Amino acid sequence: MARYTLQRFIYMLITLFIIATATFFLMKLLPGSPLQNQEKLTPEQQKIILDKYGLNDPIPVQYVRYLGNLAKGDLGVSFQYDNRPVSTLIADRIGPSAQLGFQALVFGTIVGILLGVIAAVRHNTAIDYGATVLAVLGISIPSFVFGGLLQYYIGVKLKLLPVAFWEGFEYTIMPTLALSVFVIASIARFMRTEMLEVLGSDYILTARAKGISGFGVIFKHGLRNAMIPIITILGPMAVNLMTGTLVIEQIFAVPGLGEQFVRSINLNDYPVIMGTTIFYSALFIFVIFIVDLLYGLIDPRIRLAGGKK
Amino acid sequence: MKKKLSIFFALLLALSTFLAACGGKKEEDKTANEGEKPAQEAPAKEQVLNLLESAEIPSLDSTLATDSVSFRVMNNVFEGLYRLDQNDEPTPGMAESYEVSEDGKVYTFKLRDAKWSNGDPVTANDFVFAWRKALDPNTGSEYAYIMYDIKNAEEVNTGKVPVDQLGVKAIDDKTLQVELKNPIPYFLSLLAFPTFYPQNEKFVKEQGDKYGLEANTTIYNGPFVLSEWKHEQSFQLKKNEQYWDAQTVKLETINFNIVKDVATAVNLYETNKADRTGLSAEFVDKYKSDKNFKTKSEPVMFFIRMNQKNEVLKNVNARKAIAMAIDKEAMVATILNNGSKAANYFVPEGFVKGPNGKDFREENGDLVTFNAEEAKKYWEQAKKELGKDKVTLELLNTDTEVAKKISEYVKAQLETNLPGLTVNIKQQPFKQKLELESKMQYELSFGGWGPDYKDAMTFIDMFVTNGAHNETGWSNVEYDKLVQDAKTTLLSDLQARWDAMLKAEKILLDEAVIAPMYQRGSAYLEREYVKGVVDHSFGADNSYKWAYIE
């Protein structure tokens, strides 16, 4: 296990290095400079400033310099937020994004599993069809439509919850709901399919034949096996949600990381592009690793120990 | 190994999904949002203003800031030698008075007794320090060029002479002497521009890299201080009791919440969480008859550049035809719908007045109006001269929603009114568009320009031969001379200088170097109890010094 973990860790570093390299060179292909006042500056004035940041050096030189700084843990400073270190920029914003993502994930997963299980158990009844329709709607309606509707009807018309901002738990309810719709729908769909398969398998028949109650069969024997594919999608979904979503954060004025990445690309803010990419990738790789470990816990048939195959 | 490979691909896929998602990024509406205090209770009394801001503050370092959010905050927490008053005229700020030499080149400012928010006095050295810092090539200031009228400023900025050669001197603690390269008549209003703000040398050096990054790593000398700054979320201004003119300032607190989505801003306004909000085109119809609906006109011009490297666009008749073939009134009414005005001119309306007190526009009037028939005549003439029957031109624009609608409208107008013309639309990200323009790799290009200082020259000198912002390949000896004279010899005769600029604009549009489209406006909602918020036409957008709740 230790050996496997170490090996995986090394692969993770290599993956991260490849991503950082690919992003760096792709990023340099973006047209334009990171100057914010570019349209007003003459080429000579632009050169003075770009020289200062070493952006007129050959790209391989810039690349080596970047890696050197990265090895020292220095992600550089932002262009759009003059001189603000990229690390504090990410640290300032990840909190709200992570909280929102986590809430949406927990709520969405629980509701999604329940919905999926109910649909599977009440297979081919009105309840099943209802749940399926909900799931399809949830997947196909973009979250900004749902978010906008929530905001207008619950916030503006009924005045039940605050329209936007980030000042306490009640401010997180609507964005969490809006974010979790997709989670509910995806999980419910997977859950229903898996559950149907599991419920049709021999050992469930055996369990029932032994006289275990319907509830027990479903939750003790069925759910655990049906969870495996859910774990697979849950990992990436968690990273996606917790690193922030552009649209929901904009609609509810959440001070998160979601918009930062997109904006940094539009503005050619190189250090922020690199910083957020590396942060996001590292998180992603780590979560995939955790998911692999979780497989083993949920299904002992999946063995990790044989690292060398 | 397979698994690792698949993980790698999964990652690549995730990355590409991200990148793809970015391509479709919805254009963030630039309209600044402001709002005010929750009403309901006893309207007003409490001097608290609740506003919305469209983005996080990028910078509080006056030598580095370039954007409207930073400028708006800085204009209210800092003060230069002069500040703009309610009519955009310079009014004494840190300066109490000034004397100017006979040749108009040496200004001597007497500073008033003013304090920074940490109690330090504001001294002449604070200006010398900040201005040298802005021009120092190691600072990388993107607005350094705004100071190029100061003696040796350009040389310092380009590293040709050391910073101590800059024509700015602290004679004593309260006396500042500034030497200019040319006796520009608009120097006092230029001093209100954020790059000219002072910085307390001792404090800035103490803070080092952290200066301007947090509310408590910055000190203030303006009507307000930044009392709280939650990044990407909100910030708060409180009245600065140390401010020299504190008795004029009525507001106690201004709360800003950062809201990027216009629909959200409108909803916040509706629920009394904000008292002022900008409106984008889709909301204008809904609120047009609301008593709190207002529009303002801004001195920002939009126009189409025509690249004269293209053989068709080298023909003046073809350019005239294009400039006259677009119904601009219909464009602003249907697509923009926010107080923008169809422009038959290049120097904006309501921006500058001449020595005789008349607005630039009042003097020069409409120079190129929509006229489909005339346009067609010029077009036929051009086609004959070029020996062509069919012409295809490409129209470059940015990749926003509004840009798309405008491009389609322009295409339809040109193709309808100019027979034989086909227009292809090319939408590019903003940065790429700038690059293509500066390399002159375009045919027609839609773009904008806002003023840097309060003088028609900020528009007029764009199109001098080989000017950095000309980008059309146009060159005209007479125009160049008018601009050159207005910048040098005519500085002693302001009426003649004014006339030269009027004439230059006429030449520019008579030759149809560009096709003016519209002068930008913006629509907003403001609660009736908000009084005295000043909108400025250049530099920072707003002043709250004179604002109050009624």
Interface residues (C-beta under 8 A of the other chain):
Chain A: Y11 T15 I18 I19 A22 T23 L30 P31 G32 S33 L35 Q36 N37 Q38 E39 K40 L41 T42 P43 E44 Q45 I48 I49 D51 K52 Y53 Q80 Y81 D82 N83 R84 D92 R93 P96 G148 Q151 Y152 G155 V156 K159 P162 V163 A164 F165 W166 P236 L246 Q250 I251 F252 A253 P255 G256 E259 F261 V262 R263 I265 N266 L267 N268 T277 Y280 S281 F284 I285 I288
Chain B: K4 I7 F8 A10 L11 L12 A14 L15 F18 L19 A21 C22 K25 E28 E56 P58 S59 D61 L64 A65 T66 D67 P137 N138 T139 G140 S141 E142 Y143 A144 Y145 N157 T158 G159 D209 G212 L213 K230 H231 E232 Q233 S234 N257 I258 V259 K260 D261 A263 T264 N267 L268 E270 T271 K273 P429 F430 K431 Q432 L434 E435 S438 G447 D452 A468 H469
